[in-house]
Amino acid sequence: MTILFLIIWIILNGSITSEILIFGIVISLLLYIFLCRVFSYSWRRERWLLLHLPLIILYILNLILEILKSSTSVAAIILRGQGANAVFYEFRSGLEDRLLNTILANSITLTPGTYTVALEGDHFLISCLRPEYAEGLEDSSFIRLLRRLQ
């Protein structure tokens, strides 16, 4: 995180001099200490993020792909003038971590045609524009990737 702060500092200054570099290092370290004290940030969390970065990037790319696929599907329904046959669907994700369940809920909501109505633990209530949108939610690519992050 300190390195990221330093890079941002250098970008915002627009040049690299010894003075800018020294001030940047000091300010970056102070910001990192502030994060650790006030927001309970830790190097363990940073290490976990770095170790799982390829999987996180893969998840984001998968989310973008699913959003594009769902957008075309919903657009086709609208352009054809087909009516919505909305259904509610309940399932358990099997994810133990609250953060991962929240990420899954937000991913479902970001995907057109579905949104998360309720989330309690790993129990989801999803509203789907069409019944076929609910098929395979328990074993979706989102859940498979998030399970690898546990």
C-alpha positions as CSV (number, residue, x, y, z in Angstrom):
1,M,0.0,0.0,0.0
2,T,2.9,2.3,0.8
3,I,4.2,1.8,-2.7
4,L,0.8,2.6,-4.2
5,F,0.7,5.8,-2.2
6,L,4.1,6.7,-3.4
7,I,3.2,6.1,-7.0
8,I,0.1,8.3,-6.7
9,W,2.3,11.0,-5.0
10,I,4.7,10.9,-7.9
11,I,2.0,11.0,-10.5
12,L,0.3,13.9,-8.8
13,N,3.6,15.8,-8.6
14,G,4.4,15.2,-12.3
15,S,8.1,14.8,-11.8
16,I,10.6,12.9,-9.8
17,T,13.2,14.8,-7.8
18,S,15.0,13.7,-4.6
19,E,12.9,16.2,-2.6
20,I,9.6,14.9,-4.0
21,L,10.8,11.3,-3.5
22,I,11.8,11.8,0.2
23,F,8.6,13.7,1.0
24,G,6.6,11.0,-0.9
25,I,8.2,8.2,1.1
26,V,7.5,10.0,4.4
27,I,3.9,10.9,3.5
28,S,3.2,7.4,2.2
29,L,4.5,5.8,5.4
30,L,2.4,8.1,7.5
31,L,-0.7,7.3,5.5
32,Y,0.0,3.6,5.9
33,I,0.3,4.0,9.6
34,F,-2.9,6.0,9.7
35,L,-4.7,3.3,7.8
36,C,-3.4,0.6,10.2
37,R,-4.4,2.6,13.3
38,V,-7.8,4.1,12.2
39,F,-9.2,1.6,9.7
40,S,-7.7,-1.6,11.2
41,Y,-5.8,-2.2,8.0
42,S,-3.0,-4.7,8.3
43,W,-0.1,-6.1,6.2
44,R,-1.8,-9.6,6.5
45,R,-4.8,-8.2,4.5
46,E,-2.5,-6.6,2.0
47,R,-0.6,-9.9,1.7
48,W,-3.8,-11.8,1.1
49,L,-4.8,-9.3,-1.6
50,L,-1.5,-9.6,-3.3
51,L,-1.6,-13.4,-3.2
52,H,-5.1,-13.5,-4.6
53,L,-4.7,-10.6,-7.1
54,P,-4.8,-12.9,-10.2
55,L,-8.1,-14.5,-9.0
56,I,-9.6,-11.1,-8.1
57,I,-8.7,-9.8,-11.6
58,L,-10.3,-13.0,-13.1
59,Y,-13.4,-12.4,-11.0
60,I,-13.7,-8.8,-12.3
61,L,-13.3,-9.9,-15.9
62,N,-15.9,-12.6,-15.4
63,L,-18.3,-10.0,-13.9
64,I,-17.8,-7.8,-16.9
65,L,-18.5,-10.7,-19.3
66,E,-21.6,-11.7,-17.4
67,I,-22.9,-8.1,-17.4
68,L,-22.4,-7.9,-21.2
69,K,-24.1,-11.3,-21.8
70,S,-27.0,-10.3,-19.5
71,S,-27.3,-6.9,-21.1
72,T,-27.8,-8.3,-24.5
73,S,-30.3,-10.8,-23.2
74,V,-32.4,-8.1,-21.5
75,A,-32.1,-5.8,-24.5
76,A,-33.4,-8.6,-26.7
77,I,-36.4,-9.0,-24.4
78,I,-37.1,-5.3,-24.6
79,L,-36.6,-5.0,-28.3
80,R,-38.9,-8.0,-29.0
81,G,-41.5,-6.6,-26.8
82,Q,-41.6,-9.7,-24.7
83,G,-43.1,-9.3,-21.2
84,A,-41.3,-10.0,-18.1
85,N,-42.1,-13.1,-16.1
86,A,-40.4,-12.2,-12.9
87,V,-39.7,-14.8,-10.3
88,F,-38.2,-14.9,-6.9
89,Y,-35.5,-17.5,-6.3
90,E,-33.9,-18.6,-3.0
91,F,-30.6,-20.4,-2.6
92,R,-27.6,-20.8,-0.3
93,S,-24.2,-19.8,-1.6
94,G,-22.2,-22.0,0.8
95,L,-19.7,-19.1,1.3
96,E,-18.8,-18.6,4.9
97,D,-17.3,-15.1,4.7
98,R,-19.7,-12.1,5.0
99,L,-17.6,-10.0,2.6
100,L,-17.7,-12.7,-0.1
101,N,-21.4,-13.1,0.2
102,T,-21.8,-9.3,-0.1
103,I,-19.6,-9.3,-3.2
104,L,-21.8,-12.0,-4.6
105,A,-25.0,-10.1,-3.8
106,N,-23.6,-7.0,-5.5
107,S,-22.5,-9.0,-8.5
108,I,-25.9,-10.4,-8.9
109,T,-27.5,-7.0,-8.6
110,L,-25.0,-5.5,-11.2
111,T,-26.0,-8.2,-13.7
112,P,-29.0,-7.0,-15.7
113,G,-32.2,-9.0,-15.2
114,T,-31.4,-10.0,-11.6
115,Y,-31.1,-8.3,-8.3
116,T,-30.6,-9.3,-4.7
117,V,-33.7,-8.7,-2.6
118,A,-32.4,-10.1,0.7
119,L,-29.2,-11.6,2.1
120,E,-28.9,-13.3,5.5
121,G,-25.7,-15.1,6.1
122,D,-25.3,-17.2,3.0
123,H,-29.0,-17.3,2.2
124,F,-30.0,-15.2,-0.8
125,L,-33.4,-14.1,-2.2
126,I,-33.0,-13.1,-5.8
127,S,-35.5,-11.5,-8.1
128,C,-35.1,-12.6,-11.7
129,L,-36.7,-11.0,-14.8
130,R,-37.2,-14.4,-16.4
131,P,-37.2,-17.9,-14.7
132,E,-34.3,-19.0,-16.9
133,Y,-32.1,-16.3,-15.3
134,A,-32.4,-18.2,-12.0
135,E,-31.1,-21.5,-13.5
136,G,-27.7,-22.4,-12.1
137,L,-27.3,-19.6,-9.6
138,E,-26.1,-22.0,-6.9
139,D,-23.1,-23.1,-9.0
140,S,-22.5,-20.0,-11.0
141,S,-19.1,-18.8,-12.1
142,F,-19.3,-16.1,-9.5
143,I,-19.7,-18.6,-6.7
144,R,-17.0,-20.9,-8.1
145,L,-14.5,-18.1,-8.2
146,L,-15.4,-16.7,-4.7
147,R,-15.0,-20.2,-3.2
148,R,-11.4,-20.1,-4.4
149,L,-11.0,-16.9,-2.5
150,Q,-12.0,-18.4,0.9
